[in-house]
């Protein structure tokens, strides 16, 4: 049995137990946390390829080819050359940025050679992937400062001591204009313009600079310089990564395999990608209690993709707890507490995760608003057709305008709280929901969460102000 197989056997036993038990959860977190440093070099080439593929959107040309490349390199006495390019565009990092690092860490523990390619040259161009407008270029000072912040915050998910750092200015800065023209003569413009974001910007009359058009070429030259076997990137980077394959073929090299990572949905459940601009993110620098609480605020439907993105659980283990949810032998709140504990454990350790868990239970799960005293009452028969922002203004005398109410929601300060037998369930309401009819939003949220108003009191909470909802 492999080392991972032995760990899976232990975890499966724990997942069949009472996951509302602090003792069981602590044992589970200790075991799964140990996996983040587990040596995976004893896995077969096929097992390694499948473990990587289980956390990706695509492996191109395919999982079979990845396994074959692993076997080829093993026969030559070395591991794969794995590449991940980073354009250090910001100093603050959130949980979404760790997705490729976790997979990269798996490659590392399988015995492969990992290179983090710092895009100090391309950061001055700006990766246009998924953007609707041009991005301002960065200075050398910006890049150095952002890289230092990135490394410090992502360190819990990745061993930076066992990685090679390269900067693409090493080979891109001395690249001559005749060399570039010779290369471009072999790349059809139609291939560069396949990008949907490029086409949309051109169709709308927005700007598209030549430097942005050449960004995929620059990224492809990185793969040529590093002779990479595998390149990781977000699903929105697919065309950039495929350009690396084409340029490597033009240079007579064995084309790299492409591994694309999912773009993770934000905590607000609106479907938007996790990002700072939307306020639907979990900052890696946030305190343990805040991280735990932010994860607890997500809709239940996000638990599975979050477990896949940020834990070392296998597909079989995730399927096991999903089956328990469907069979109602596991409460969603108990699994969400385990998920929140997993994320906090990765950042701060098991002890901090258990402390955050205890703090959350003390603050929310066992508290009842019936103990608070007299609260303002919102009668759905009278106010159900009004927007939540209007209710906040008229009933709670809370906000002077709908825009101010939206700002509270954008900061995750607007919640619908349902009191049930097992404690409180607090559901964060998104900014868009703040300007929709109260009754409509309440009915939708209760249905999505599998709750009913009959299970207990229903409350609208904005910041520290609370109103009880009647007739919902």
C-alpha positions in Angstrom: 0.0 0.0 0.0 1.3 3.5 -0.9 1.7 6.2 1.8 -1.3 8.0 0.3 -3.4 4.8 0.4 -2.6 4.3 4.1 -3.7 7.8 4.8 -6.9 7.4 2.8 -7.8 4.3 4.9 -7.4 6.3 8.1 -9.4 9.3 6.8 -12.3 7.1 5.5 -12.7 5.7 9.0 -13.0 9.2 10.4 -15.4 10.4 7.7 -17.8 7.7 8.7 -17.9 8.9 12.3 -19.8 11.8 13.9 -18.4 14.9 12.2 -20.1 17.2 14.8 -17.7 15.8 17.4 -14.7 18.1 18.1 -12.6 15.0 18.9 -13.3 13.4 15.5 -12.8 16.7 13.6 -9.5 17.3 15.3 -8.2 13.9 14.4 -9.4 14.4 10.8 -7.7 17.8 10.5 -4.5 16.4 11.9 -4.5 13.5 9.3 -5.4 15.6 6.3 -3.0 18.3 7.3 -0.2 15.8 7.4 -1.0 15.0 3.7 0.1 18.4 2.6 3.7 17.2 3.2 3.2 13.5 2.3 5.8 12.0 0.0 4.0 10.9 -3.2 7.0 9.6 -5.0 5.9 5.9 -4.5 2.8 6.4 -6.7 2.9 4.9 -10.1 3.1 7.2 -13.2 -0.6 6.5 -13.9 -1.6 7.2 -10.2 0.4 10.4 -10.3 -1.2 11.6 -13.5 -4.7 10.7 -12.2 -4.1 12.5 -8.9 -3.1 15.7 -10.8 -6.0 15.4 -13.2 -8.5 15.1 -10.4 -7.9 18.7 -9.5 -7.7 20.2 -13.0 -10.1 21.4 -15.7 -8.0 19.9 -18.5 -4.8 18.0 -19.1 -3.7 18.4 -22.7 -3.2 16.3 -24.8 -4.5 14.0 -22.1 -3.9 12.1 -18.8 -2.5 9.1 -20.7 0.2 11.4 -22.3 1.0 12.9 -18.8 1.5 9.4 -17.4 3.7 8.5 -20.4 5.8 11.6 -20.0 6.3 10.8 -16.3 7.4 7.3 -17.2 9.8 8.6 -19.8 11.5 11.0 -17.4 11.7 8.3 -14.7 13.5 6.0 -17.2 15.9 8.9 -17.8 16.5 9.2 -14.0 14.8 12.5 -13.5 11.4 14.1 -12.9 9.3 16.3 -15.1 10.2 19.9 -15.6 7.1 21.7 -14.2 6.6 25.4 -14.9 4.2 27.9 -13.3 4.4 31.5 -14.4 3.6 34.3 -12.0 3.0 37.9 -12.9 3.3 39.6 -9.5 0.5 42.1 -10.1 -0.6 42.7 -6.4 0.9 42.5 -2.9 -2.3 41.1 -1.3 -3.2 37.5 -2.1 -6.4 35.6 -1.5 -7.4 32.0 -1.3 -8.2 31.8 -5.1 -4.5 32.4 -5.9 -3.5 29.2 -4.0 -5.3 26.7 -6.3 -2.4 26.2 -8.8 0.1 26.2 -5.9 -1.6 23.3 -4.2 -1.4 21.2 -7.4 2.2 22.4 -7.9 2.9 21.2 -4.4 1.6 17.7 -5.4 4.0 17.7 -8.4 6.8 18.7 -6.0 6.0 15.9 -3.6 5.9 13.4 -6.5 9.6 14.1 -7.1 9.3 16.4 -10.1 11.4 19.6 -10.7 9.3 22.7 -10.2 10.2 26.2 -11.5 8.4 29.3 -10.6 8.8 31.7 -13.5 8.6 35.3 -12.3 7.2 37.4 -15.1 9.2 40.5 -14.4 9.4 41.2 -18.1 5.8 40.3 -19.0 4.4 42.0 -16.0 5.4 45.2 -17.7 3.2 44.2 -20.6 0.2 42.9 -18.6 -1.5 39.6 -19.1 -4.8 40.4 -20.9 -6.5 37.1 -20.0 -10.1 37.6 -19.2 -9.8 41.4 -19.1 -12.1 43.9 -20.8 -9.6 46.7 -20.8 -5.8 47.3 -20.8 -3.9 46.8 -17.5 -1.4 49.4 -16.4 2.2 48.2 -16.6 4.2 47.6 -13.4 7.5 49.1 -12.4 10.5 47.0 -11.1 9.7 48.3 -7.5 6.1 47.2 -7.9 7.2 43.7 -9.0 9.7 43.2 -6.2 7.2 44.4 -3.5 4.4 42.3 -4.8 6.5 39.2 -5.2 7.7 39.4 -1.6 4.1 39.7 -0.4 3.0 36.8 -2.6 5.7 34.5 -1.3 5.0 35.3 2.3 1.3 34.7 2.1 1.3 31.6 -0.1 4.0 29.8 1.9 1.6 27.7 3.9 0.5 25.9 0.7 3.8 25.5 -1.0 7.5 24.7 -0.1 9.5 27.6 -1.6 12.7 26.0 -0.4 12.4 23.2 -3.0 11.8 25.3 -6.1 13.8 27.0 -8.7 13.1 30.7 -9.3 13.7 32.2 -12.8 12.9 35.6 -14.2 11.8 35.8 -17.9 13.8 39.0 -18.4 16.8 36.6 -18.6 15.9 35.6 -22.1 13.3 38.1 -23.2 15.2 41.3 -22.5 18.1 40.4 -24.9 15.7 39.1 -27.6 16.4 41.0 -30.8 13.9 42.5 -33.2 15.1 40.4 -36.1 14.7 37.3 -34.0 11.2 38.4 -33.0 10.2 39.1 -36.6 11.5 35.7 -37.7 9.4 34.0 -35.0 6.2 36.0 -35.8 6.4 35.1 -39.4 5.6 31.5 -38.3 2.6 32.4 -36.1 -0.7 33.2 -37.8 -2.5 36.3 -36.6 -5.7 34.3 -36.6 -4.3 32.1 -33.9 -3.6 35.2 -31.7 -7.1 36.6 -32.3 -8.9 33.4 -31.3 -9.1 34.8 -27.8 -12.7 35.7 -27.0 -11.7 38.6 -24.8 -9.7 40.1 -27.7 -12.6 39.7 -30.1 -15.0 41.3 -27.6 -12.8 44.3 -27.0 -12.3 44.9 -30.7 -16.0 44.5 -31.4 -16.8 47.0 -28.7 -14.2 49.5 -29.9 -12.0 49.2 -26.8 -8.3 49.4 -27.1 -6.0 46.4 -27.8 -2.3 47.1 -27.8 0.3 45.3 -29.8 2.1 44.5 -26.5 -1.0 42.6 -25.3 -1.2 40.8 -28.6 2.4 39.6 -28.2 1.9 38.5 -24.6 1.1 34.8 -25.5 4.3 34.8 -27.7 6.3 36.0 -24.7 4.8 33.4 -22.4 5.5 30.7 -25.0 9.1 31.7 -25.2 9.3 31.1 -21.5 8.5 27.5 -22.1 11.1 27.3 -24.9 13.8 28.7 -22.6 12.9 26.3 -19.7 12.2 23.3 -21.9 9.3 22.6 -19.7 7.4 19.3 -19.7 4.3 20.7 -18.1 2.9 24.2 -17.7 0.2 25.0 -15.2 -2.3 27.9 -15.6 -5.8 29.0 -15.0 -8.5 27.9 -17.4 -8.6 31.4 -18.8 -4.9 30.9 -19.8 -5.5 28.0 -22.2 -4.6 29.8 -25.4 -1.4 31.3 -23.8 -0.4 27.8 -22.7 -1.1 26.3 -26.1 1.2 28.9 -27.7 4.0 27.5 -25.6 3.4 24.1 -27.3 3.5 25.6 -30.7 6.7 27.6 -30.2 8.4 24.5 -28.7 7.5 22.5 -31.8 8.9 25.3 -34.0 12.1 25.1 -32.1 12.3 21.3 -32.4 11.5 20.6 -28.7 9.1 18.1 -27.3 5.9 20.2 -26.7 4.9 20.7 -23.1 1.7 19.3 -21.6 -0.8 21.8 -20.5 -2.6 21.6 -17.1 -5.4 24.1 -16.6 -6.8 24.9 -13.2 -10.4 25.9 -12.3 -11.3 29.5 -11.6 -12.9 29.4 -8.1 -16.3 31.0 -7.4 -16.3 33.7 -4.7 -17.8 33.3 -1.3 -21.0 35.3 -2.0 -22.4 32.5 -4.2 -23.3 34.9 -7.1 -21.3 32.9 -9.6 -18.6 35.5 -10.0 -14.9 34.5 -9.7 -13.3 35.1 -6.3 -11.6 38.5 -6.5 -10.8 41.5 -4.4 -12.7 43.9 -6.6 -16.0 42.0 -5.9 -15.3 41.6 -2.2 -16.1 37.8 -2.4 -12.7 36.6 -1.3 -10.8 35.1 1.7 -7.6 37.0 2.3 -4.7 34.8 3.3 -3.5 37.4 5.7 -6.9 37.4 7.6 -7.0 36.2 11.2 -8.0 32.6 11.8 -11.5 33.5 13.2 -12.2 35.7 10.1 -11.2 33.0 7.7 -13.3 30.4 9.5 -16.3 32.7 9.5 -15.9 33.7 5.8 -16.0 30.0 4.8 -19.0 29.4 7.0 -20.9 32.1 5.1 -20.7 30.3 1.7 -23.8 28.6 0.2 -23.9 24.9 0.8 -23.5 24.2 -3.0 -19.9 25.6 -2.8 -18.7 23.0 -0.3 -17.8 20.4 -2.9 -15.7 22.7 -5.2 -14.1 24.3 -2.2 -13.2 20.8 -0.8 -11.7 20.0 -4.2 -9.7 23.2 -4.4 -8.2 23.6 -0.9 -8.0 20.3 0.7 -5.9 17.1 0.1 -9.0 15.0 0.2 -9.3 12.4 -2.6 -12.3 12.2 -5.0 -13.5 9.1 -3.2 -13.4 10.9 0.2 -15.4 13.8 -1.1 -17.9 11.4 -2.7 -18.3 9.7 0.6 -19.3 12.8 2.5 -21.4 14.0 -0.4 -23.3 10.7 -0.2 -23.8 11.2 3.6 -25.3 14.6 2.9 -27.7 13.2 0.4 -28.6 10.4 2.8 -29.1 13.1 5.6 -26.7 11.2 7.9 -24.4 14.3 7.8 -25.7 17.9 8.4 -24.4 20.5 5.9 -23.4 22.7 8.8 -21.1 20.0 10.3 -19.4 19.5 6.9 -19.0 23.2 6.4 -17.3 23.5 9.8 -14.9 20.8 8.7 -14.2 22.6 5.5 -13.6 25.9 7.3 -11.3 24.0 9.7 -9.3 22.6 6.7 -8.6 26.1 5.4 -7.6 27.5 8.7 -5.4 24.5 9.4 -3.5 25.0 6.2 -2.9 28.7 7.2 -2.4 28.5 10.9 -2.4 24.8 12.1 -4.9 22.4 13.8 -4.8 24.1 17.1 -5.8 27.5 15.6 -8.5 25.8 13.6 -10.1 24.1 16.6 -10.0 27.4 18.5 -11.7 29.2 15.6 -14.3 26.4 15.5 -15.0 26.8 19.2 -15.2 30.6 18.8 -17.7 30.3 15.9 -19.9 27.8 17.8 -19.9 30.1 20.9 -20.7 33.2 18.9 -23.3 31.9 16.4 -24.4 28.3 16.6 -25.7 28.3 20.1 -26.9 31.9 20.3 -30.5 32.7 19.9 -31.9 36.2 19.0 -34.9 35.4 21.3 -32.5 36.1 24.1 -31.6 39.5 22.8 -34.8 41.2 23.9 -37.3 43.3 21.9 -36.3 43.5 18.3 -37.9 45.5 15.4 -40.4 43.4 13.5 -40.7 43.3 9.7 -44.1 42.0 8.6 -43.7 40.3 5.2 -47.4 40.9 4.4 -46.7 44.7 4.6 -43.1 44.9 3.4 -42.4 41.7 1.4 -42.8 43.4 -1.9 -40.3 46.1 -1.0 -36.5 45.7 -1.6 -34.3 44.7 1.2 -32.6 48.1 0.9 -35.9 49.9 1.4 -36.7 47.7 4.4 -33.4 48.6 6.0 -34.1 52.3 5.5 -37.8 52.4 6.6 -38.0 49.7 9.2 -34.6 49.6 10.8 -33.9 53.3 10.1 -30.5 51.9 9.2 -29.5 53.3 5.8 -30.2 56.6 4.1 -30.1 55.1 0.6 -30.2 52.0 -1.4 -26.6 52.5 -2.5 -25.5 52.6 1.2 -27.4 49.3 1.7 -25.5 47.8 -1.2 -22.2 48.8 0.3 -23.1 46.9 3.5 -23.9 43.8 1.4 -20.7 44.2 -0.6 -18.8 44.1 2.7 -20.6 40.8 3.6 -22.5 42.7 6.4 -26.0 41.7 5.2 -27.3 38.3 6.3 -30.4 36.3 6.6 -30.3 34.3 9.9 -32.5 31.3 10.5 -32.8 29.7 13.9 -33.2 25.9 13.8 -33.0 23.1 16.4 -29.3 22.7 15.7 -28.5 26.4 16.0 -28.3 29.4 13.8 -27.7 29.4 10.1 -26.4 32.7 8.8 -26.6 33.1 5.0 -24.7 36.1 3.5 -26.8 38.1 1.1 -25.1 39.4 -2.0 -25.1 43.0 -3.2 -27.6 42.2 -6.0 -30.0 40.7 -3.5 -30.1 43.9 -1.5 -32.1 45.6 -4.3 -34.6 42.7 -4.8 -38.0 42.2 -3.0 -37.6 40.9 0.5 -40.1 38.1 0.3 -38.6 36.9 -3.0 -35.1 36.8 -1.6 -36.1 35.1 1.6 -38.0 32.4 -0.2 -35.2 31.8 -2.6 -32.5 31.5 0.1 -34.6 29.2 2.3 -35.1 26.9 -0.7 -31.4 26.9 -1.7 -30.3 26.1 1.9 -33.0 23.5 2.5 -34.5 25.4 5.3 -38.0 26.6 6.2 -39.4 29.5 8.2 -41.2 27.0 10.4 -37.9 25.6 11.7 -37.5 28.7 13.9 -37.2 32.4 13.8 -36.0 34.2 10.7 -34.1 37.5 11.0 -32.5 40.1 8.8 -29.1 41.2 10.1 -27.4 44.3 8.7 -24.1 45.0 10.5 -25.1 44.8 14.2 -28.7 45.7 13.7 -31.3 43.0 13.7 -34.9 42.7 12.7 -37.2 39.8 13.1 -39.2 38.7 9.9 -42.7 37.6 10.4 -45.0 36.0 7.8 -42.2 34.7 5.6 
